[in-house]
Amino acid sequence: MPNTNPAIKNRASALEQRFVELFGKSPRVYQAPGRVNLIGEHTDYNDGFVMPAAIGFYTQAAVAARPDRKLAIHSENYSEQVEFDLDDLPATGAGHWSDYVVGVVKMLLRYGKKLGGANLLVDGNVPQGAGLSSSASLEVAVGYALLDLGGPSTIDRTRLALLCQQAENEFVGARCGIMDQFVASHGKHGQALLLDCRSLEYRQLPMPDDAVLAISNTMVKHSIAKGEYNQRRAECEAGVRALSKRLPQVRALRDVTPEDLERYRHELPEVVVRRCRHVVGENARVLKAAAALERGDLQAFGNLMLESHRSLRDDFEVSCSELDLMVELAGQAEGVYGTRMTGGGFGGCTIALVQAGCVEAFQRTVREGYERSTGRKPEIYICAAADGVGRLA
C-alpha cells in the first residue's frame, strides 16, 4: 500500500537506512496504525458494538529474510536487540517488549503458517501509555510483514487480527478484546469502522472532510485501573448470569434490551444494574452514532458522544476528575460537536470531534485550562482516520 505522506515516507526511508546499517541488506517496510475509539466503551467484552478509527500514528517494521531459523528483532524505541530460535521459542512471556513480537510469531506458527528466519527492525510513534493501542499496532505490523515476506499470497486480515489478539491474550497475558487488532488490520483512510464484536461483521463509515479527531491526553493513569477493569467485567458477568435465568437467550449483555433490564432490575444488586445499563445503552448509542455519520448529522453524533461520557462517568464509574475536566474544557471550545473519555478509563485520553477551522482555538482552550487547573501539560494529537496495515516499500 504506497503512502504519499512525506512524513511517513521519510520515516520509512530512515528505517530502511538504519536496517542496512544493522543487518547489511535492504528490507521491505510495512506499517500498522494505532487507533482511537469514537464510541462504544466496555462493550467489546460484552459481545457488543464498537466504533474505532485507525489514526495516523504508526509502528513501522522493516524485515528481510535470513538463511537460518533465527529471528533477530531490533527496537529503535528501546535501543535494544534480541534474538530467538524459531524452533525453540519461549513458552511464556518475559514481561519484555519483545513478547508482543514473539507471541505473534508463536500464533502464526501454531496456525500452520510457514515462517523462515528473519531480521526485523521496528520503530513506532504511537504514544505509549495513552490508550491508543501501540501494542496492537506493533503486533499487526510484525504479523503482516512476516506473512508477506513468506511469498505472494492473500493475507486474511481478520485472521491476522484474531491471531494477534490471541498472542496478546495468551502469551503477553493481557485480556484485550478484538477491537484494536481488528481496526489496525481493516482501517480505511477517511472512515471509521463499525464492528460487531460477536460476529466480526463490520462496515466502514464516512468521516466528515471538514472535521478532525482531537485526542487529548490527560497525562495520568491511576493505579486502580487494572483492578477496577477486572471488577467491571465481573459485574457485567454477574448481570448476565442473573438475567439469563429469566431470559434463556441472554448469552451476554449484548442480548439484553432496556426493557429486559428494567423488568428484572429488582433481582440485581443496584451496582450491577448500573453497569448493565451502561453497556445496554452504549450498544444502542453506537448504532445510532453509525446512522448519524451515514447521514452526515455531526450534531447528533456529538450528542451521543456526550451521552456516552455521562454514562461512563455515572453508571460505569470509570472516569476520573482529569477526564471529566478535559471533557468539560473541550465542551467550552468553539466548533466541538462532541467529546468523551476514550479507552478503559481512570486516566488516559479523551476524544473530540472538532470543526477543522477551530483546531487551534480548541488546542488553546483545552491546554491552557487543563494546565491551569491541574499543573500538568496535556498532549493533544490532531488526527484523521487512517489506513490499516500495509506495505510501504
N, C-alpha and C positions, 0 to 999 in steps of 0.2 A: 504494500500500500504506500505509494510515494506520497510524501508530505512536502508541500511547498513553503511551509512556515520557515522563515530564515533562522529563527532561534533554534527550532528543532533540528534543522539541517546542520547548523553549526555544532550543536551538541553531539549529533551523530558523527560528524566528521572528526571532532576532537576525540570521541570514543574510539573510532577506527584507528587513529594515530596512536593512541595510548595502547590499544590492543597489539599493534605491531611492535611497539616498544617492549611489551611484556612477553609476547609469545612468538614474535618473528614472522608472522604471516598475516594476510588480510582476512578480516572476518565478514560475516553477514551481520547486519544490525537490525534489531527489532525493538518495538516499544509497546507498552501497555499502559493505560491511563489509571489515575486514581478516580475516585467518584465522590459525589455528594448525593444524599438522599433528599429529594424535594419534599416528599410527604409519604407517610406510611412507616411509622416508627414503632418498633416492637410488635410488628405484625408478621414478620418473616417466620419466626419460630412458632407462630400460631397458624401456619398454613395459609396466610393471608396475602394481601396485595401490597406491593411497594412501587415507588416511582423514583428510581435513581437516574442520574445522568453521569456519564463519563465526563471528566474535566481535563483541561489542558495542562496537567502536571503528570509526568510520566516516569516510569522506570524503563531505561534503555538497556538492552542486553546485546553485547557483541559476542559472536560464537564462531568457532571453527573446529572442524573435526581433527582428531589426532589418531595415530595408528594403534594405540594400545587401548586398554579398558579403564583408563584413568579419567576422572572428572576434576579438572582444576578450575576453581572458582575464585575470582578476584573481585573484591568490592571496593569501588572508589570511595563510597561513603564511609567505610570503616578502615580504609587503607590497610587491608588485610587479605591474604590469600590462603586458601585451604585446598586440600586435595583428598579425593576419595576414590576407592576402587569400586567400579560398578558391580562387581561380583561379590562384594563384601561390604555393603552399605550398613551404617549403624542401625540397630534395631529400634532405638528410640532417640528422640531429640535430645540435644545437649543444652538447650536454653541459649543457643548461639544464632546469629543472623543466618548462618548457612542452613539452619533447619528448614527454612522455607524452600530453599532450592532442593535439598536432599529429599525432603518429603514429597515434592512434586516428582522427582526422578523415580522414587520408590513406587509411587502410584502409577506412573506411566508404565514401568516395567511389570508391575502386578497385573495391569490391564492387558498386557501382551504386546506392548509396543517394543520394537527392537531398537535399542539405543546403542550407539557406539561411543567411544571415548571422545571427550571434547574439552577445549579450553573456553572458558566463559568469563566475560568481564561485564559487571553490572554497575549501573550508576543511576540513581533516582533523585528527582527533585520534588516528589510528592511530600508535603510537610509531614514529618513523622510525629506521632502522638496527637494529631489533630482530628482523628476520626475520619480521615479522607482515604483510608484504605491503601496505605503504602504497601502492606503485606500482600494483598491480592494483586496489586499491580506487579510486584516482583514475581509472584507465583505464575501469573498468566504470561508475562513476558518470557520467562525462562521455559515454561512448558511449550509455548508456541514455537520458540526458537529451536528447541531440541527436536520437536516433531518435524519442523520444516527442514532442518538440517539433514534428516534421515532420507530425504528424497522427495520429489514432487508427488504430493498426494493431497487429497481434500481433507482438511482438518475439520473435525466436528467440533464447533466452538462450544456447544452445550456440553458435550462430553468433556472437553478440556476444562470448562468451568467446574463441573462436578468432581473431576479428579483433583483439581487444585483445592476445592473446598475440603475434599476428603483428606488431602495432605495436611491442611491446617487443623482439621478436627482430630485426626488420628496420630499424626507424627508431631506436629507442633504442640497440640493439646489445647487449642482454642475452639470453643463451641460456636463458631460463626455459622450463620445461615448461608444461603447460596447467593444472596444479592450482590455482594461485592465482586466475586469472581465472574458472575454472570454478566454484569454490565461492563466489566473490563474486557470481556470477550465479545460482547454484542453491541457495544456502544456505537452510535452514529452521530456524525457532526450535525449540530443544529437540532438534535432530537433527544427528548427524554425517553425513558423506557418504562412501560407499564408491565410488571411481571407478576404472574400468578405463582406464588411460591410453592403451591401444591403440584400443579400440573406442569409447571415451567413453560406454559404458553405465555407469549409476550407480544406486544406490538409497540412500534415506535410512535412517539407523539411529537408534533411540531412545536419547537420552542420559538418564541417570537423573535424576529430580527432586531427589533428596536428595544430589547430589554436584555439585561445581563444577570448572571448569578453572582451575588456578592456574599462570600463566605467570611464570617468574622470570627476569629479565633480568640476566645477569652483568655488563653494562656494559662488556664488552670485545669487540673484534673483531680478531683477529690478522691481520696484513698478508699472511700466506701463504695466506689463504682462497681468493682467486680462482685463483691458480696451482695450488693443490692440488685445487681443484674440477675444473679442466680436466684435471689429471693423472688423477683418479679416473675421469672419463668415458673418457679414452683407455685406461685399464687395463681397464675393462669392455668396450670395443670390441675390444680385443686378445683378451679371452676369447671373445667371440662369433666372431671370425674363426677362432680355433683350433678351437673346438668345432664350428663349422658344417662343417668339413672332414670330421669324423666323423659329424655329425648334420645332414643337409641341411635338416631342418625348423627349425633354430635360426636365427631372424632377429634375436633379441635375448635378453638373459638371462632374460626372461620365459618363454622356451620351454625353459629348462634345468631339469631335475629334480635333486634332491640326488644321486640315483643316477648320473645322467649325469656330474655334476661329479666324483664320486668315481672313476668308471670311467676318466676321461680326465685326471685331475689331473696325472699324471706327464708329460703333454705340455705343461703350462703352467708358467710361472715361479711360484714359491711366492707372490709378492706378488699375482699375478693370481688365483691360486686363492682367496686370502683375500678379495679384492674380490668375486669371483663368489659365494663362499659367503655373504657378507653379503646380496647382492641376492636370491639364490635363497631364502635363509632368511627374509628380510624379507617377500617376497611371501607366503610361507606364513603368516607371523605376522599380516599384515594380514587375511587371510581367516579365520584363527582368531579374531582380535580382533573381527571383524564378527559372527561366530557367538556369541561371548561376550556382546557387547552385546545381541544379539537375544534371548538367553535370560536377560539380567539378571545375568550372572555377572561382577561387577566385580572380584573377586579374580583370576579367570583373565585378565581384560583387563589388570589391573595387572601381573601376572607377565609378560605378553607385552611390555608397555612396558619393563620392566627388561631382558628378554632383548634387545630392540631396542637399548637403550643399550649393553649389553655388546658386541654385535656391531659397532655403530658405532665403539666405542672400540677394540676389539681387532682386528677383521678389516678394517674400512673405514678405520680410523685417522683419523677426522675430529673426534674430541672434543678436549678440551684440559683442563688442570688445573682451570680455573674451572668448566667444565661438569660435570666429574666431582665436584668438591666440592659443587656445587649439588644434584646427584642424590643424593650421599651424605647431605647435610643433610636433604633432603626425605624420604628414606627413614627418617630417625630420628624424623620428626614423627608424632604420633598422627593416625590417620584417613586416611592416604595409601594408596590402593590401588596406585598405581604411578607411576613418573616416568621421564623420559628426556630427552635433548637433543632439540631440535626445530629443523629448518632445516638449512642446508648444513654447519654446524659451525665449529670453530675460534673459538668465541665465540658471542654471541647469547643464546638463551634455552633454558630447559628447560620442559617441560610436566608437570604433575602432576594426577592425578585425586584429589580430596580430598573427604571427607565434609563436607557443608555446615556441620555443627556444630563442625568442627575448624579452620575457616579462620583464626581469629585466632591460635590456637596454632601453626599451620603458618607463618603470616607471621612470627611472632616467632622461631621456631626457625631458619628459613632466613635471615632478615635479620640476626639477631644473630650467628649462626655464620659467615655469609659475610663480614660486615664485620670480625669479629674475626680471621679468617684472611687476608683479602686487603687490608683497609683501604678497600675500596670499598663504597658503599651500593648494594645492588641495588634495582631497581624490581620490584614484584610486582603483577601485574594479575590480578584475580579476574573471571572471565568465565563466561558461559553461551553455548551455541550459539545463533546469531542468524539472522535472516532475511537473504537476499541482497538484491540491488539492487531498488529500488522508488521510487515517488513518495511524497513526504511531504505536499506542499501544492501 
